[in-house]
């Protein structure tokens, strides 16, 4: 996994490869959710599938379940998928989501 600081310096194609586990040159919803869920798993120190306040950045906030987290990622994916083909290309992946 590329560290966050390196993402800003990576080309869109390099960034896409971080997500593209099957090597087809595009990112499916499942690949997007799986890759970004890695951060959830790292924060979930006790492995219970819930980020409690002490596991959240800053040490406060409402608990977040893995399902809630992944549902949000799915919404983000569909906002990024501007051509609605069910996949993200490098350009879509690196664009900010639309409202």
Secondary structure, DSSP 4 states (H G I P E B T S, - for coil): ---HHHHHHS-HHHHHHHH-TT-SSSEEHHHHHHHHHHHHHHH-TT-SSEE-GGGSGGG-S--EEHHHHHHHHHHHHHHH-TT-SSEE-HHHHHSPPP-
